[in-house]
């Protein structure tokens, strides 16, 4: 993450990701994992569990 409004820091962060293969790969893997946390089926299941506990 970079400070809000700091265009130079943002540019440097983007270049770092582009230039560092291991970092890029790790960030991509973590992004896919995070996206799965929000998958529709998972959210429906969590919602159903909440309803089951409340009913």
DSSP file (Angstrom, degrees, kcal/mol; ACC not computed):
  #  RESIDUE AA STRUCTURE BP1 BP2  ACC     N-H-->O    O-->H-N    N-H-->O    O-->H-N    TCO  KAPPA ALPHA  PHI   PSI    X-CA   Y-CA   Z-CA
    1    1 A X              0   0    0      0, 0.0     2,-0.3     0, 0.0     3,-0.0   0.000 360.0 360.0 360.0 153.7    0.0    0.0    0.0
    2    2 A X        -     0   0    0      1,-0.0     3,-0.1    11,-0.0     5,-0.0  -0.901 360.0 -84.3-129.1 158.4    1.0    3.6   -0.6
    3    3 A X    >   -     0   0    0     -2,-0.3     3,-1.9     1,-0.1     7,-0.2  -0.334  55.6 -97.1 -61.5 142.0    0.0    6.9    0.9
    4    4 A X  T 3  S+     0   0    0      1,-0.3    -1,-0.1     6,-0.0     3,-0.1  -0.366 108.3  13.7 -59.7 132.7   -3.2    8.4   -0.6
    5    5 A X  T 3  S+     0   0    0      1,-0.2     2,-1.3    -3,-0.1    -1,-0.3   0.432  88.5 125.5  83.1  -0.9   -2.3   11.0   -3.2
    6    6 A X    <>  +     0   0    0     -3,-1.9     4,-2.2     1,-0.2    -1,-0.2  -0.691  30.3 174.2 -94.7  86.4    1.4   10.0   -3.5
    7    7 A X  H  > S+     0   0    0     -2,-1.3     4,-2.7     1,-0.2    -1,-0.2   0.856  76.9  54.4 -61.9 -37.0    1.7    9.4   -7.2
    8    8 A X  H  > S+     0   0    0      2,-0.2     4,-2.5     1,-0.2    -1,-0.2   0.927 108.9  47.4 -64.3 -44.5    5.4    8.8   -7.0
    9    9 A X  H  > S+     0   0    0      2,-0.2     4,-2.4     1,-0.2    -1,-0.2   0.891 112.0  51.2 -63.7 -38.9    5.0    6.1   -4.4
   10   10 A X  H  X S+     0   0    0     -4,-2.2     4,-2.5     2,-0.2    -2,-0.2   0.937 110.5  48.4 -63.4 -46.2    2.3    4.5   -6.4
   11   11 A X  H  X S+     0   0    0     -4,-2.7     4,-2.5     1,-0.2    -2,-0.2   0.913 112.1  49.1 -59.2 -43.7    4.5    4.5   -9.5
   12   12 A X  H  X S+     0   0    0     -4,-2.5     4,-2.2     2,-0.2    -1,-0.2   0.890 110.6  50.5 -63.7 -39.3    7.3    3.0   -7.6
   13   13 A X  H  X S+     0   0    0     -4,-2.4     4,-2.1     2,-0.2    -2,-0.2   0.907 110.7  49.2 -65.6 -41.6    5.1    0.3   -6.2
   14   14 A X  H  X S+     0   0    0     -4,-2.5     4,-2.4     1,-0.2    -2,-0.2   0.934 111.6  48.9 -63.1 -46.1    3.8   -0.6   -9.6
   15   15 A X  H  X S+     0   0    0     -4,-2.5     4,-2.4     1,-0.2    -1,-0.2   0.888 108.8  54.1 -61.0 -38.9    7.3   -0.8  -11.0
   16   16 A X  H  X S+     0   0    0     -4,-2.2     4,-2.0     2,-0.2    -1,-0.2   0.929 109.9  46.4 -61.5 -45.4    8.4   -3.0   -8.1
   17   17 A X  H  < S+     0   0    0     -4,-2.1     7,-0.3     1,-0.2    -2,-0.2   0.910 114.2  48.5 -64.0 -41.3    5.6   -5.5   -8.8
   18   18 A X  H  < S+     0   0    0     -4,-2.4    -1,-0.2     1,-0.2    -2,-0.2   0.862 117.9  40.4 -65.6 -35.5    6.4   -5.5  -12.5
   19   19 A X  H  < S+     0   0    0     -4,-2.4     2,-0.8    -5,-0.2    -2,-0.2   0.684 104.0  68.7 -90.4 -19.7   10.1   -6.0  -11.9
   20   20 A X     X  -     0   0    0     -4,-2.0     4,-2.7    -5,-0.2     5,-0.2  -0.832  58.6-172.9-109.1  99.5   10.0   -8.5   -9.0
   21   21 A X  H  > S+     0   0    0     -2,-0.8     4,-2.6     1,-0.2     5,-0.2   0.869  84.2  50.9 -58.4 -42.3    8.7  -11.9  -10.3
   22   22 A X  H  > S+     0   0    0      2,-0.2     4,-2.4     1,-0.2    -1,-0.2   0.916 112.6  46.6 -64.8 -41.9    8.5  -13.5   -6.9
   23   23 A X  H  > S+     0   0    0      2,-0.2     4,-2.8     1,-0.2     5,-0.2   0.931 112.5  50.4 -63.6 -45.6    6.5  -10.6   -5.4
   24   24 A X  H  X S+     0   0    0     -4,-2.7     4,-2.2    -7,-0.3    -2,-0.2   0.916 112.0  47.4 -58.9 -44.7    4.2  -10.5   -8.4
   25   25 A X  H  X S+     0   0    0     -4,-2.6     4,-2.4     2,-0.2    -1,-0.2   0.916 112.7  48.7 -64.3 -43.8    3.5  -14.3   -8.1
   26   26 A X  H  X S+     0   0    0     -4,-2.4     4,-2.6     1,-0.2     5,-0.2   0.921 112.1  48.4 -63.6 -44.4    2.9  -14.0   -4.4
   27   27 A X  H  X S+     0   0    0     -4,-2.8     4,-2.3     1,-0.2    -1,-0.2   0.891 111.3  50.8 -63.6 -39.0    0.5  -11.1   -4.8
   28   28 A X  H  X S+     0   0    0     -4,-2.2     4,-2.3    -5,-0.2    -2,-0.2   0.923 111.3  47.7 -64.5 -43.9   -1.4  -12.9   -7.6
   29   29 A X  H  X S+     0   0    0     -4,-2.4     4,-2.2     1,-0.2    -2,-0.2   0.922 113.2  47.7 -62.9 -44.0   -1.7  -16.0   -5.4
   30   30 A X  H  X S+     0   0    0     -4,-2.6     4,-2.5     1,-0.2    -1,-0.2   0.870 110.0  53.6 -65.8 -35.6   -2.9  -14.0   -2.5
   31   31 A X  H  X S+     0   0    0     -4,-2.3     4,-2.3     2,-0.2    -1,-0.2   0.912 108.9  47.9 -65.0 -42.8   -5.4  -12.1   -4.7
   32   32 A X  H  X S+     0   0    0     -4,-2.3     4,-1.9     2,-0.2    -2,-0.2   0.909 112.4  49.7 -64.0 -41.0   -6.9  -15.3   -6.0
   33   33 A X  H  X S+     0   0    0     -4,-2.2     4,-1.2     1,-0.2    -2,-0.2   0.926 111.4  48.7 -62.9 -44.1   -7.2  -16.7   -2.4
   34   34 A X  H  X S+     0   0    0     -4,-2.5     4,-0.5     1,-0.2     3,-0.4   0.891 108.6  53.9 -63.2 -39.8   -8.9  -13.5   -1.3
   35   35 A X  H >< S+     0   0    0     -4,-2.3     3,-1.4     1,-0.2    -1,-0.2   0.881 103.2  56.5 -63.0 -37.9  -11.3  -13.6   -4.2
   36   36 A X  H >< S+     0   0    0     -4,-1.9     3,-1.6     1,-0.3    -1,-0.2   0.828  96.1  65.5 -63.3 -29.9  -12.3  -17.1   -3.2
   37   37 A X  H 3< S+     0   0    0     -4,-1.2    -1,-0.3    -3,-0.4    -2,-0.2   0.745 106.2  43.3 -62.1 -21.8  -13.2  -15.8    0.2
   38   38 A X  T << S+     0   0    0     -3,-1.4    -1,-0.3    -4,-0.5    -2,-0.2   0.243  82.0 138.6-108.5  11.4  -16.0  -13.7   -1.5
   39   39 A X    <>  -     0   0    0     -3,-1.6     4,-2.2     1,-0.1     5,-0.2  -0.271  61.3-121.6 -59.1 143.4  -17.2  -16.5   -3.8
   40   40 A X  H  > S+     0   0    0      1,-0.2     4,-2.6     2,-0.2     5,-0.2   0.897 109.7  52.2 -55.9 -46.9  -21.0  -16.5   -4.1
   41   41 A X  H  > S+     0   0    0      1,-0.2     4,-2.3     2,-0.2    -1,-0.2   0.899 110.1  49.3 -60.4 -39.9  -21.4  -20.1   -2.9
   42   42 A X  H  > S+     0   0    0      2,-0.2     4,-2.5     1,-0.2    -1,-0.2   0.921 111.4  48.5 -65.9 -42.8  -19.3  -19.4    0.2
   43   43 A X  H  X S+     0   0    0     -4,-2.2     4,-2.4     2,-0.2    -2,-0.2   0.891 110.8  50.9 -65.8 -38.8  -21.3  -16.3    1.1
   44   44 A X  H  X S+     0   0    0     -4,-2.6     4,-2.6     2,-0.2    -1,-0.2   0.929 110.8  49.3 -62.5 -44.4  -24.6  -18.2    0.6
   45   45 A X  H  X S+     0   0    0     -4,-2.3     4,-2.2    -5,-0.2    -2,-0.2   0.911 111.4  48.7 -61.9 -43.3  -23.4  -20.9    2.9
   46   46 A X  H  X S+     0   0    0     -4,-2.5     4,-2.0     2,-0.2    -1,-0.2   0.904 111.4  50.3 -63.5 -40.4  -22.3  -18.4    5.5
   47   47 A X  H  X S+     0   0    0     -4,-2.4     4,-2.4     1,-0.2    -2,-0.2   0.912 109.8  50.5 -63.3 -43.5  -25.7  -16.7    5.3
   48   48 A X  H  X S+     0   0    0     -4,-2.6     4,-2.7     1,-0.2    -1,-0.2   0.889 108.1  53.2 -62.5 -39.2  -27.5  -20.0    5.7
   49   49 A X  H  X S+     0   0    0     -4,-2.2     4,-1.9     2,-0.2    -1,-0.2   0.897 108.6  49.5 -63.8 -39.9  -25.4  -20.8    8.8
   50   50 A X  H  X S+     0   0    0     -4,-2.0     4,-1.7     2,-0.2    -2,-0.2   0.933 112.2  48.0 -63.3 -45.5  -26.3  -17.5   10.4
   51   51 A X  H  X S+     0   0    0     -4,-2.4     4,-1.8     1,-0.2    -2,-0.2   0.907 109.0  53.6 -62.3 -41.9  -30.0  -18.1    9.7
   52   52 A X  H  < S+     0   0    0     -4,-2.7    -1,-0.2     1,-0.2    -2,-0.2   0.885 109.8  48.0 -60.8 -38.5  -29.7  -21.6   11.1
   53   53 A X  H  < S+     0   0    0     -4,-1.9    -1,-0.2     1,-0.2    -2,-0.2   0.830 114.6  45.9 -70.9 -31.2  -28.3  -20.3   14.3
   54   54 A X  H  <        0   0    0     -4,-1.7    -2,-0.2     1,-0.2    -1,-0.2   0.699 360.0 360.0 -86.7 -20.5  -31.0  -17.6   14.6
   55   55 A X     <        0   0    0     -4,-1.8    -1,-0.2    -5,-0.2    -2,-0.2   0.457 360.0 360.0 -94.8 360.0  -34.0  -19.8   13.9
